Amino acid sequence: MAQAQDSKVVLVTAGSAGLGAAVVKALAAAGQYRIVVNYSSNRERAEDLIKEIEKAYPSSFSSTRFAAIQADVSKRDEIIRLVEKTVSTMGRLDAIVSNAGWTRFSNFLDLDESVVESDWDKCFNMNVKSHLFLMHAAKKHLEATEGAFLLTASTAGVIPAGSSMAYSVSKAAEIHLMKCLAKSTGPRIRVNSVSPGLMLTDWGLQFPQEQINAYKEQTKLKSIPAVEDVAQQVLCFIQNRSITGANIVIDSGYTV
């Protein structure tokens, strides 16, 4: 049987749906990880995901393999509690997929719609500061395991695009934060990010169908990026010990 001290532990924030859930499934399929699914409010959805992966990927782990932990990662004290609960439940922490984010849809090209101060504050709190505070809370644990910290950014941080101007600017800041963290926490922690294009998650499906079609037509592969492909890149970053400070764009060639 795999013992607790031998099996790596991964915390996935906002892990019960969308890309977070796809990452959880990819980790479960890989077989060697124990996983904490963080959720903000929907406990049933998180527990249903755990039941699904337990059934799909049975294992011989002698200790807890999956756990759901509630925490609002927009709040620093909740972030600290989440990390400490993860370590007390699982015994260690080897990687974090910092996947939480926020936006409010607005007309990107209308400057009047782009100066709602509360949108900027919430975007920077969720898309930048929450990742910083999560790394700070987890740093000693990730150093102990020479672990990895992965951020979910966006192509909106690579080019001026996306659901709102505030979102685009905050995602650009998030990518730069990733690079700063890679410099400040090396050599014991690897820090990278993925920047997906439009994915047909519950969030992505909020875009009008004509906008989804237009996106697909503008990609070089004439396709919408698969959420499963993004999850596999996250898994690659967790496993690869020679990459840090990298942002991988997964957008079917939209930004080429």
DRENPA-3360 file (N, C-alpha, C; in nm, 2 decimals, always signed):
BEGIN
1 = MAQAQDSK = +0.08/-0.12/+0.00/+0.00/+0.00/+0.00/+0.09/+0.13/+0.00 ~ +0.04/+0.23/-0.07/+0.11/+0.36/-0.07/+0.09/+0.42/+0.07 ~ +0.19/+0.47/+0.13/+0.19/+0.53/+0.26/+0.18/+0.68/+0.25 ~ +0.13/+0.75/+0.35/+0.11/+0.90/+0.35/+0.24/+0.97/+0.32 ~ +0.35/+0.92/+0.38/+0.47/+0.99/+0.36/+0.53/+0.97/+0.22 ~ +0.48/+0.88/+0.15/+0.53/+0.85/+0.01/+0.45/+0.91/-0.10 ~ +0.33/+0.95/-0.07/+0.24/+1.00/-0.18/+0.23/+1.15/-0.17 ~ +0.25/+1.21/-0.29/+0.24/+1.36/-0.29/+0.10/+1.41/-0.28;
9 = VVLVTAGS = +0.09/+1.53/-0.22/-0.04/+1.60/-0.20/-0.05/+1.72/-0.28 ~ -0.16/+1.74/-0.35/-0.18/+1.86/-0.43/-0.31/+1.92/-0.38 ~ -0.31/+2.05/-0.36/-0.42/+2.13/-0.33/-0.47/+2.21/-0.45 ~ -0.59/+2.19/-0.49/-0.65/+2.26/-0.61/-0.76/+2.36/-0.56 ~ -0.73/+2.49/-0.57/-0.83/+2.59/-0.53/-0.94/+2.60/-0.64 ~ -1.06/+2.64/-0.60/-1.17/+2.64/-0.69/-1.17/+2.51/-0.77 ~ -1.17/+2.40/-0.70/-1.14/+2.27/-0.77/-1.26/+2.19/-0.79 ~ -1.38/+2.24/-0.77/-1.50/+2.15/-0.78/-1.57/+2.16/-0.92;
17 = AGLGAAVV = -1.53/+2.25/-1.00/-1.59/+2.27/-1.13/-1.49/+2.33/-1.23 ~ -1.53/+2.32/-1.36/-1.45/+2.39/-1.47/-1.31/+2.33/-1.47 ~ -1.21/+2.42/-1.50/-1.07/+2.38/-1.51/-1.03/+2.31/-1.38 ~ -1.07/+2.36/-1.27/-1.02/+2.30/-1.14/-1.06/+2.15/-1.13 ~ -1.19/+2.12/-1.17/-1.23/+1.98/-1.17/-1.16/+1.90/-1.27 ~ -1.13/+1.95/-1.38/-1.05/+1.88/-1.49/-0.91/+1.85/-1.43 ~ -0.85/+1.94/-1.36/-0.72/+1.92/-1.30/-0.72/+1.81/-1.20 ~ -0.83/+1.81/-1.11/-0.85/+1.71/-1.01/-0.86/+1.57/-1.08;
25 = KALAAAGQ = -0.93/+1.56/-1.19/-0.95/+1.43/-1.26/-0.82/+1.39/-1.32 ~ -0.74/+1.48/-1.37/-0.61/+1.44/-1.43/-0.51/+1.39/-1.33 ~ -0.52/+1.46/-1.21/-0.43/+1.41/-1.10/-0.47/+1.28/-1.05 ~ -0.60/+1.25/-1.04/-0.65/+1.13/-0.99/-0.62/+1.02/-1.09 ~ -0.63/+1.05/-1.22/-0.59/+0.95/-1.32/-0.45/+0.91/-1.32 ~ -0.36/+1.01/-1.28/-0.22/+0.98/-1.28/-0.18/+0.88/-1.17 ~ -0.26/+0.87/-1.07/-0.25/+0.76/-0.97/-0.17/+0.78/-0.85 ~ -0.07/+0.87/-0.85/+0.02/+0.88/-0.74/+0.00/+1.00/-0.65;
33 = YRIVVNYS = -0.11/+1.07/-0.67/-0.14/+1.19/-0.59/-0.25/+1.18/-0.49 ~ -0.24/+1.24/-0.38/-0.36/+1.26/-0.29/-0.40/+1.41/-0.31 ~ -0.53/+1.44/-0.31/-0.58/+1.56/-0.36/-0.68/+1.63/-0.27 ~ -0.66/+1.76/-0.24/-0.75/+1.84/-0.17/-0.83/+1.93/-0.27 ~ -0.96/+1.91/-0.27/-1.05/+1.99/-0.35/-1.10/+2.11/-0.27 ~ -1.05/+2.23/-0.30/-1.11/+2.35/-0.23/-1.23/+2.40/-0.30 ~ -1.33/+2.44/-0.22/-1.45/+2.50/-0.28/-1.49/+2.61/-0.19 ~ -1.57/+2.71/-0.25/-1.61/+2.83/-0.17/-1.74/+2.81/-0.10;
41 = SNRERAED = -1.84/+2.75/-0.17/-1.97/+2.74/-0.11/-2.05/+2.61/-0.14 ~ -2.02/+2.55/-0.26/-2.10/+2.44/-0.31/-2.04/+2.31/-0.26 ~ -2.07/+2.27/-0.14/-2.01/+2.15/-0.08/-2.05/+2.02/-0.15 ~ -2.18/+2.02/-0.19/-2.23/+1.90/-0.26/-2.16/+1.88/-0.39 ~ -2.13/+1.98/-0.47/-2.06/+1.96/-0.59/-1.92/+1.91/-0.57 ~ -1.85/+1.96/-0.47/-1.72/+1.91/-0.44/-1.72/+1.76/-0.39 ~ -1.82/+1.73/-0.31/-1.82/+1.59/-0.26/-1.87/+1.50/-0.38 ~ -1.95/+1.54/-0.47/-1.99/+1.46/-0.58/-1.87/+1.44/-0.67;
49 = LIKEIEKA = -1.78/+1.53/-0.69/-1.66/+1.52/-0.77/-1.57/+1.41/-0.71 ~ -1.56/+1.42/-0.57/-1.47/+1.32/-0.51/-1.53/+1.18/-0.52 ~ -1.66/+1.16/-0.51/-1.72/+1.03/-0.53/-1.70/+0.98/-0.67 ~ -1.70/+1.07/-0.77/-1.68/+1.03/-0.91/-1.54/+0.98/-0.93 ~ -1.44/+1.05/-0.88/-1.30/+1.01/-0.90/-1.27/+0.89/-0.82 ~ -1.33/+0.87/-0.70/-1.30/+0.75/-0.62/-1.35/+0.63/-0.69 ~ -1.47/+0.64/-0.76/-1.52/+0.53/-0.83/-1.44/+0.50/-0.96 ~ -1.40/+0.61/-1.03/-1.33/+0.59/-1.15/-1.18/+0.55/-1.14;
57 = YPSSFSST = -1.12/+0.59/-1.03/-0.98/+0.56/-1.01/-0.96/+0.50/-0.87 ~ -1.00/+0.38/-0.85/-0.97/+0.32/-0.71/-0.82/+0.30/-0.69 ~ -0.78/+0.30/-0.57/-0.64/+0.29/-0.54/-0.62/+0.21/-0.41 ~ -0.49/+0.18/-0.38/-0.46/+0.11/-0.26/-0.40/+0.20/-0.15 ~ -0.42/+0.33/-0.16/-0.37/+0.42/-0.06/-0.42/+0.38/+0.08 ~ -0.33/+0.38/+0.17/-0.37/+0.34/+0.31/-0.41/+0.46/+0.39 ~ -0.40/+0.58/+0.33/-0.44/+0.71/+0.40/-0.54/+0.78/+0.32 ~ -0.59/+0.89/+0.37/-0.69/+0.97/+0.30/-0.64/+1.01/+0.16;
65 = RFAAIQAD = -0.71/+0.98/+0.05/-0.66/+1.02/-0.08/-0.73/+1.15/-0.13 ~ -0.85/+1.17/-0.10/-0.92/+1.28/-0.14/-0.99/+1.35/-0.03 ~ -0.99/+1.48/-0.03/-1.06/+1.56/+0.08/-1.12/+1.69/+0.02 ~ -1.23/+1.73/+0.06/-1.29/+1.86/+0.02/-1.28/+1.95/+0.14 ~ -1.23/+2.07/+0.12/-1.21/+2.17/+0.22/-1.27/+2.30/+0.18 ~ -1.36/+2.36/+0.25/-1.42/+2.48/+0.22/-1.33/+2.60/+0.26 ~ -1.32/+2.70/+0.18/-1.25/+2.82/+0.21/-1.27/+2.93/+0.11 ~ -1.29/+3.05/+0.15/-1.31/+3.16/+0.06/-1.17/+3.22/+0.04;
73 = VSKRDEII = -1.11/+3.20/-0.08/-0.97/+3.24/-0.10/-0.96/+3.39/-0.14 ~ -1.07/+3.46/-0.13/-1.06/+3.61/-0.14/-1.02/+3.67/-0.01 ~ -1.02/+3.59/+0.10/-0.99/+3.64/+0.23/-0.86/+3.57/+0.28 ~ -0.76/+3.66/+0.32/-0.63/+3.61/+0.36/-0.64/+3.51/+0.48 ~ -0.72/+3.54/+0.58/-0.73/+3.44/+0.69/-0.79/+3.31/+0.65 ~ -0.88/+3.31/+0.55/-0.93/+3.18/+0.50/-0.82/+3.11/+0.43 ~ -0.74/+3.18/+0.35/-0.63/+3.11/+0.28/-0.53/+3.04/+0.38 ~ -0.50/+3.11/+0.49/-0.41/+3.05/+0.59/-0.48/+2.93/+0.65;
81 = RLVEKTVS = -0.61/+2.94/+0.68/-0.68/+2.82/+0.73/-0.68/+2.70/+0.64 ~ -0.70/+2.73/+0.51/-0.70/+2.63/+0.41/-0.57/+2.55/+0.40 ~ -0.46/+2.63/+0.40/-0.33/+2.56/+0.39/-0.31/+2.47/+0.52 ~ -0.33/+2.53/+0.63/-0.31/+2.45/+0.75/-0.40/+2.33/+0.77 ~ -0.52/+2.34/+0.72/-0.62/+2.23/+0.72/-0.57/+2.12/+0.62 ~ -0.52/+2.17/+0.51/-0.47/+2.07/+0.41/-0.36/+1.99/+0.47 ~ -0.26/+2.06/+0.53/-0.14/+1.99/+0.59/-0.18/+1.90/+0.71 ~ -0.27/+1.95/+0.79/-0.31/+1.87/+0.91/-0.39/+1.74/+0.86;
89 = TMGRLDAI = -0.47/+1.76/+0.75/-0.55/+1.64/+0.70/-0.46/+1.54/+0.63 ~ -0.37/+1.59/+0.54/-0.29/+1.51/+0.45/-0.15/+1.48/+0.50 ~ -0.09/+1.56/+0.59/+0.04/+1.54/+0.64/+0.15/+1.61/+0.57 ~ +0.12/+1.66/+0.46/+0.23/+1.73/+0.38/+0.16/+1.81/+0.26 ~ +0.24/+1.88/+0.19/+0.19/+1.96/+0.08/+0.30/+1.97/-0.03 ~ +0.27/+1.92/-0.15/+0.38/+1.91/-0.25/+0.35/+2.00/-0.37 ~ +0.22/+2.04/-0.39/+0.19/+2.13/-0.50/+0.06/+2.20/-0.48 ~ +0.05/+2.32/-0.53/-0.08/+2.39/-0.53/-0.11/+2.44/-0.67;
97 = VSNAGWTR = -0.23/+2.41/-0.71/-0.29/+2.47/-0.83/-0.38/+2.58/-0.79 ~ -0.33/+2.71/-0.80/-0.40/+2.82/-0.76/-0.49/+2.87/-0.87 ~ -0.61/+2.82/-0.87/-0.70/+2.83/-0.98/-0.81/+2.93/-0.97 ~ -0.83/+2.98/-0.85/-0.95/+3.07/-0.83/-0.93/+3.21/-0.90 ~ -1.04/+3.26/-0.94/-1.03/+3.39/-1.01/-1.17/+3.46/-1.02 ~ -1.18/+3.58/-1.07/-1.30/+3.65/-1.07/-1.31/+3.75/-1.19 ~ -1.43/+3.77/-1.24/-1.45/+3.87/-1.34/-1.59/+3.91/-1.34 ~ -1.62/+4.03/-1.40/-1.76/+4.07/-1.43/-1.76/+4.11/-1.58;
105 = FSNFLDLD = -1.85/+4.05/-1.65/-1.85/+4.08/-1.80/-1.89/+4.23/-1.82 ~ -1.82/+4.30/-1.90/-1.85/+4.43/-1.94/-1.79/+4.46/-2.08 ~ -1.83/+4.56/-2.15/-1.79/+4.59/-2.28/-1.64/+4.64/-2.28 ~ -1.55/+4.56/-2.32/-1.41/+4.59/-2.32/-1.37/+4.72/-2.39 ~ -1.45/+4.75/-2.49/-1.41/+4.87/-2.57/-1.48/+5.00/-2.53 ~ -1.57/+4.99/-2.42/-1.64/+5.10/-2.37/-1.57/+5.15/-2.24 ~ -1.50/+5.26/-2.25/-1.42/+5.31/-2.14/-1.51/+5.34/-2.02 ~ -1.63/+5.39/-2.05/-1.72/+5.42/-1.94/-1.75/+5.30/-1.86;
113 = ESVVESDW = -1.77/+5.19/-1.92/-1.80/+5.06/-1.85/-1.67/+5.00/-1.78 ~ -1.56/+5.06/-1.82/-1.43/+5.00/-1.77/-1.37/+5.07/-1.65 ~ -1.45/+5.16/-1.59/-1.40/+5.24/-1.48/-1.48/+5.22/-1.35 ~ -1.54/+5.10/-1.34/-1.61/+5.06/-1.22/-1.51/+5.02/-1.11 ~ -1.48/+5.10/-1.01/-1.37/+5.08/-0.92/-1.38/+4.95/-0.85 ~ -1.50/+4.91/-0.81/-1.52/+4.78/-0.74/-1.48/+4.66/-0.83 ~ -1.50/+4.67/-0.96/-1.45/+4.56/-1.05/-1.30/+4.55/-1.04 ~ -1.23/+4.66/-1.05/-1.08/+4.66/-1.04/-1.04/+4.61/-0.91;
121 = DKCFNMNV = -1.10/+4.65/-0.80/-1.06/+4.60/-0.67/-1.08/+4.45/-0.66 ~ -1.19/+4.40/-0.70/-1.22/+4.26/-0.68/-1.13/+4.17/-0.78 ~ -1.11/+4.22/-0.90/-1.02/+4.15/-0.99/-0.88/+4.14/-0.94 ~ -0.83/+4.25/-0.88/-0.69/+4.24/-0.83/-0.69/+4.16/-0.70 ~ -0.79/+4.16/-0.62/-0.79/+4.08/-0.50/-0.79/+3.94/-0.53 ~ -0.88/+3.89/-0.63/-0.89/+3.75/-0.66/-0.78/+3.70/-0.76 ~ -0.75/+3.78/-0.86/-0.66/+3.74/-0.97/-0.51/+3.76/-0.94 ~ -0.48/+3.84/-0.84/-0.34/+3.87/-0.81/-0.31/+3.84/-0.66;
129 = KSHLFLMH = -0.38/+3.92/-0.57/-0.34/+3.91/-0.43/-0.37/+3.77/-0.37 ~ -0.48/+3.71/-0.41/-0.51/+3.58/-0.35/-0.40/+3.47/-0.38 ~ -0.34/+3.48/-0.50/-0.23/+3.39/-0.54/-0.10/+3.42/-0.45 ~ -0.08/+3.55/-0.44/+0.04/+3.59/-0.36/+0.02/+3.54/-0.21 ~ -0.09/+3.56/-0.15/-0.12/+3.53/-0.01/-0.12/+3.37/+0.00 ~ -0.16/+3.30/-0.10/-0.16/+3.16/-0.09/-0.02/+3.10/-0.10 ~ +0.06/+3.16/-0.18/+0.21/+3.12/-0.18/+0.27/+3.15/-0.05 ~ +0.24/+3.27/+0.01/+0.31/+3.31/+0.13/+0.27/+3.21/+0.24;
137 = AAKKHLEA = +0.14/+3.17/+0.25/+0.09/+3.08/+0.35/+0.15/+2.94/+0.34 ~ +0.18/+2.90/+0.21/+0.22/+2.76/+0.18/+0.37/+2.75/+0.17 ~ +0.44/+2.86/+0.17/+0.59/+2.86/+0.13/+0.67/+2.76/+0.21 ~ +0.65/+2.76/+0.35/+0.74/+2.67/+0.43/+0.70/+2.52/+0.40 ~ +0.58/+2.49/+0.37/+0.54/+2.35/+0.34/+0.59/+2.31/+0.20 ~ +0.59/+2.40/+0.10/+0.64/+2.37/-0.03/+0.79/+2.36/-0.04 ~ +0.85/+2.44/+0.05/+1.00/+2.43/+0.06/+1.04/+2.30/+0.11 ~ +0.96/+2.25/+0.21/+1.00/+2.12/+0.27/+0.99/+2.00/+0.18;
145 = TEGAFLLT = +0.90/+2.01/+0.08/+0.89/+1.90/-0.02/+0.95/+1.94/-0.16 ~ +1.01/+2.06/-0.17/+1.06/+2.10/-0.30/+0.95/+2.09/-0.40 ~ +0.84/+2.16/-0.37/+0.72/+2.15/-0.45/+0.70/+2.25/-0.56 ~ +0.58/+2.26/-0.60/+0.54/+2.34/-0.72/+0.42/+2.42/-0.69 ~ +0.41/+2.54/-0.75/+0.30/+2.63/-0.73/+0.26/+2.67/-0.87 ~ +0.13/+2.64/-0.91/+0.08/+2.67/-1.04/-0.03/+2.77/-1.04 ~ -0.03/+2.87/-1.12/-0.13/+2.97/-1.13/-0.21/+2.95/-1.26 ~ -0.34/+2.97/-1.25/-0.42/+2.98/-1.37/-0.44/+3.12/-1.41;
153 = ASTAGVIP = -0.37/+3.16/-1.52/-0.38/+3.29/-1.58/-0.48/+3.29/-1.69 ~ -0.45/+3.36/-1.80/-0.54/+3.37/-1.92/-0.47/+3.43/-2.03 ~ -0.52/+3.40/-2.15/-0.47/+3.48/-2.27/-0.51/+3.62/-2.26 ~ -0.61/+3.66/-2.18/-0.64/+3.80/-2.16/-0.53/+3.87/-2.09 ~ -0.44/+3.80/-2.02/-0.32/+3.86/-1.97/-0.20/+3.87/-2.06 ~ -0.22/+3.81/-2.18/-0.11/+3.81/-2.28/-0.14/+3.92/-2.39 ~ -0.27/+3.93/-2.42/-0.31/+4.03/-2.52/-0.43/+4.11/-2.46 ~ -0.46/+4.23/-2.50/-0.57/+4.31/-2.45/-0.70/+4.24/-2.50;
161 = AGSSMAYS = -0.77/+4.16/-2.42/-0.89/+4.09/-2.46/-0.95/+4.03/-2.33 ~ -1.07/+3.97/-2.35/-1.13/+3.90/-2.24/-1.26/+3.96/-2.20 ~ -1.31/+3.93/-2.08/-1.44/+3.96/-2.03/-1.45/+4.11/-1.99 ~ -1.34/+4.17/-1.95/-1.34/+4.31/-1.91/-1.20/+4.36/-1.91 ~ -1.18/+4.49/-1.91/-1.05/+4.55/-1.91/-0.98/+4.52/-1.77 ~ -1.06/+4.53/-1.67/-1.01/+4.50/-1.53/-0.95/+4.36/-1.53 ~ -1.03/+4.27/-1.58/-0.98/+4.13/-1.58/-0.85/+4.11/-1.66 ~ -0.85/+4.17/-1.78/-0.73/+4.16/-1.87/-0.60/+4.22/-1.80;
169 = VSKAAEIH = -0.62/+4.33/-1.74/-0.50/+4.39/-1.67/-0.46/+4.31/-1.55 ~ -0.56/+4.26/-1.47/-0.52/+4.18/-1.35/-0.46/+4.05/-1.39 ~ -0.50/+3.99/-1.50/-0.43/+3.87/-1.55/-0.29/+3.89/-1.60 ~ -0.27/+4.01/-1.66/-0.13/+4.04/-1.70/-0.04/+4.06/-1.57 ~ -0.10/+4.12/-1.47/-0.03/+4.13/-1.34/-0.01/+3.99/-1.28 ~ -0.10/+3.90/-1.29/-0.08/+3.77/-1.24/+0.03/+3.70/-1.30 ~ +0.05/+3.71/-1.43/+0.16/+3.64/-1.50/+0.29/+3.70/-1.45 ~ +0.30/+3.83/-1.43/+0.42/+3.90/-1.38/+0.44/+3.85/-1.24;
177 = LMKCLAKS = +0.34/+3.84/-1.16/+0.35/+3.79/-1.02/+0.41/+3.65/-1.03 ~ +0.37/+3.57/-1.12/+0.43/+3.43/-1.13/+0.58/+3.44/-1.14 ~ +0.62/+3.52/-1.23/+0.77/+3.54/-1.26/+0.84/+3.59/-1.13 ~ +0.78/+3.68/-1.06/+0.84/+3.73/-0.94/+0.85/+3.63/-0.83 ~ +0.74/+3.54/-0.82/+0.74/+3.44/-0.73/+0.85/+3.33/-0.76 ~ +0.86/+3.30/-0.89/+0.96/+3.21/-0.93/+1.10/+3.25/-0.89 ~ +1.13/+3.38/-0.90/+1.26/+3.44/-0.86/+1.28/+3.44/-0.71 ~ +1.17/+3.47/-0.64/+1.18/+3.49/-0.49/+1.17/+3.36/-0.41;
185 = TGPRIRVN = +1.12/+3.25/-0.47/+1.10/+3.13/-0.39/+1.19/+3.01/-0.44 ~ +1.27/+3.04/-0.55/+1.36/+2.93/-0.59/+1.48/+2.93/-0.50 ~ +1.56/+2.82/-0.49/+1.55/+2.71/-0.58/+1.46/+2.60/-0.54 ~ +1.39/+2.61/-0.42/+1.32/+2.50/-0.36/+1.18/+2.48/-0.42 ~ +1.12/+2.59/-0.47/+0.99/+2.59/-0.52/+0.99/+2.63/-0.67 ~ +0.91/+2.55/-0.75/+0.90/+2.59/-0.89/+0.76/+2.66/-0.91 ~ +0.76/+2.77/-0.98/+0.64/+2.85/-1.00/+0.62/+2.87/-1.15 ~ +0.50/+2.83/-1.20/+0.47/+2.85/-1.34/+0.32/+2.88/-1.35;
193 = SVSPGLML = +0.28/+2.92/-1.48/+0.13/+2.94/-1.50/+0.09/+2.89/-1.63 ~ -0.04/+2.87/-1.64/-0.10/+2.84/-1.77/-0.19/+2.95/-1.81 ~ -0.20/+2.98/-1.94/-0.29/+3.09/-1.98/-0.38/+3.03/-2.09 ~ -0.49/+2.98/-2.05/-0.59/+2.92/-2.15/-0.66/+3.03/-2.23 ~ -0.70/+2.99/-2.35/-0.79/+3.08/-2.42/-0.93/+3.04/-2.37 ~ -1.03/+3.07/-2.46/-1.17/+3.04/-2.43/-1.19/+2.89/-2.41 ~ -1.24/+2.85/-2.30/-1.28/+2.71/-2.28/-1.43/+2.70/-2.25 ~ -1.49/+2.59/-2.29/-1.63/+2.58/-2.28/-1.67/+2.52/-2.15;
201 = TDWGLQFP = -1.62/+2.59/-2.04/-1.67/+2.56/-1.90/-1.79/+2.64/-1.88 ~ -1.85/+2.62/-1.76/-1.97/+2.70/-1.72/-1.94/+2.85/-1.74 ~ -1.82/+2.89/-1.70/-1.78/+3.03/-1.72/-1.77/+3.07/-1.86 ~ -1.70/+2.99/-1.94/-1.68/+3.03/-2.09/-1.81/+3.03/-2.16 ~ -1.91/+2.95/-2.12/-2.04/+2.94/-2.19/-2.12/+3.07/-2.16 ~ -2.07/+3.16/-2.07/-2.14/+3.28/-2.05/-2.12/+3.38/-2.17 ~ -2.02/+3.35/-2.25/-2.00/+3.44/-2.37/-2.11/+3.41/-2.47 ~ -2.16/+3.51/-2.55/-2.26/+3.48/-2.65/-2.20/+3.38/-2.76;
209 = QEQINAYK = -2.29/+3.30/-2.81/-2.25/+3.20/-2.91/-2.18/+3.26/-3.03 ~ -2.22/+3.38/-3.07/-2.15/+3.44/-3.19/-2.01/+3.48/-3.15 ~ -1.98/+3.51/-3.03/-1.85/+3.54/-2.98/-1.76/+3.42/-2.97 ~ -1.82/+3.31/-2.93/-1.75/+3.18/-2.93/-1.72/+3.13/-3.07 ~ -1.81/+3.15/-3.16/-1.79/+3.11/-3.30/-1.68/+3.20/-3.36 ~ -1.68/+3.33/-3.33/-1.57/+3.42/-3.38/-1.44/+3.38/-3.33 ~ -1.43/+3.34/-3.20/-1.30/+3.30/-3.14/-1.25/+3.18/-3.22 ~ -1.34/+3.08/-3.24/-1.29/+2.96/-3.30/-1.24/+2.99/-3.44;
217 = EQTKLKSI = -1.31/+3.08/-3.51/-1.26/+3.11/-3.65/-1.13/+3.18/-3.65 ~ -1.10/+3.25/-3.55/-0.97/+3.33/-3.54/-0.85/+3.24/-3.50 ~ -0.88/+3.12/-3.44/-0.77/+3.04/-3.40/-0.70/+2.97/-3.52 ~ -0.58/+2.94/-3.51/-0.51/+2.88/-3.62/-0.55/+2.73/-3.64 ~ -0.60/+2.67/-3.53/-0.64/+2.53/-3.53/-0.79/+2.52/-3.56 ~ -0.86/+2.63/-3.57/-1.00/+2.63/-3.59/-1.08/+2.54/-3.49 ~ -1.04/+2.57/-3.36/-1.10/+2.49/-3.25/-1.10/+2.56/-3.12 ~ -1.18/+2.52/-3.03/-1.18/+2.58/-2.90/-1.09/+2.49/-2.81;
225 = PAVEDVAQ = -1.00/+2.56/-2.73/-0.91/+2.48/-2.65/-0.98/+2.39/-2.55 ~ -0.94/+2.26/-2.54/-1.00/+2.16/-2.46/-0.96/+2.18/-2.31 ~ -1.05/+2.18/-2.22/-1.01/+2.20/-2.08/-0.93/+2.09/-2.03 ~ -0.94/+1.97/-2.09/-0.86/+1.85/-2.05/-0.71/+1.87/-2.09 ~ -0.69/+1.94/-2.21/-0.56/+1.97/-2.25/-0.49/+2.07/-2.16 ~ -0.56/+2.17/-2.11/-0.51/+2.26/-2.01/-0.47/+2.19/-1.88 ~ -0.56/+2.10/-1.84/-0.53/+2.02/-1.72/-0.41/+1.94/-1.73 ~ -0.38/+1.88/-1.85/-0.26/+1.80/-1.87/-0.14/+1.88/-1.86;
233 = QVLCFIQN = -0.15/+2.01/-1.91/-0.03/+2.10/-1.90/+0.00/+2.13/-1.75 ~ -0.10/+2.15/-1.67/-0.09/+2.17/-1.53/-0.01/+2.05/-1.47 ~ -0.06/+1.93/-1.50/+0.00/+1.80/-1.45/+0.15/+1.80/-1.49 ~ +0.18/+1.84/-1.62/+0.32/+1.84/-1.67/+0.40/+1.94/-1.58 ~ +0.35/+2.05/-1.55/+0.43/+2.15/-1.46/+0.45/+2.09/-1.32 ~ +0.36/+2.02/-1.27/+0.38/+1.96/-1.14/+0.49/+1.85/-1.14 ~ +0.49/+1.78/-1.25/+0.59/+1.67/-1.26/+0.73/+1.71/-1.31 ~ +0.73/+1.81/-1.39/+0.86/+1.85/-1.45/+0.94/+1.94/-1.35;
241 = RSITGANI = +1.06/+1.89/-1.32/+1.14/+1.96/-1.21/+1.25/+2.05/-1.28 ~ +1.23/+2.08/-1.40/+1.33/+2.17/-1.47/+1.27/+2.30/-1.53 ~ +1.14/+2.33/-1.49/+1.08/+2.44/-1.54/+1.03/+2.53/-1.43 ~ +1.07/+2.66/-1.43/+1.01/+2.76/-1.34/+1.01/+2.89/-1.41 ~ +0.91/+2.98/-1.38/+0.90/+3.11/-1.44/+0.84/+3.11/-1.58 ~ +0.77/+3.00/-1.61/+0.72/+2.99/-1.75/+0.57/+3.00/-1.75 ~ +0.52/+3.07/-1.85/+0.37/+3.08/-1.88/+0.34/+3.02/-2.01 ~ +0.26/+2.91/-2.01/+0.23/+2.84/-2.13/+0.09/+2.88/-2.18;
249 = VIDSGYTV = +0.08/+2.93/-2.30/-0.04/+2.97/-2.36/-0.11/+2.85/-2.43 ~ -0.23/+2.83/-2.40/-0.30/+2.71/-2.46/-0.43/+2.77/-2.52 ~ -0.43/+2.81/-2.64/-0.54/+2.88/-2.70/-0.58/+2.84/-2.85 ~ -0.53/+2.72/-2.89/-0.55/+2.68/-3.03/-0.49/+2.77/-3.13 ~ -0.39/+2.85/-3.09/-0.33/+2.94/-3.18/-0.40/+3.08/-3.20 ~ -0.48/+3.11/-3.11/-0.56/+3.24/-3.12/-0.46/+3.36/-3.11 ~ -0.36/+3.36/-3.03/-0.27/+3.48/-3.01/-0.15/+3.47/-3.10 ~ -0.14/+3.37/-3.19/-0.02/+3.37/-3.28/-0.03/+3.48/-3.38;
% end
